[in-house]
Amino acid sequence: MEKKVEISNITIEEIIKIFKEEEGIELSFEEAKDILSFLTMLLKITIKSFLEQ
């Protein structure tokens, strides 16, 4: 049985804030959206791999 994983605990605005405060980098909304999409995909792959073991 395949489990659906939903990840929605961090917002695009939070990504922008984290990069600005921690790295001094001003991200555009689209850049932050891309980072969030990548992190979500990476987390889903990691969880799926873990559950399959």
Secondary structure, 3 states (H helix, E strand, C coil): CCCCCCCCCCCHHHHHHHHHHHHCCCCCHHHHHHHHHHHHHHHHHHHHHHHHC
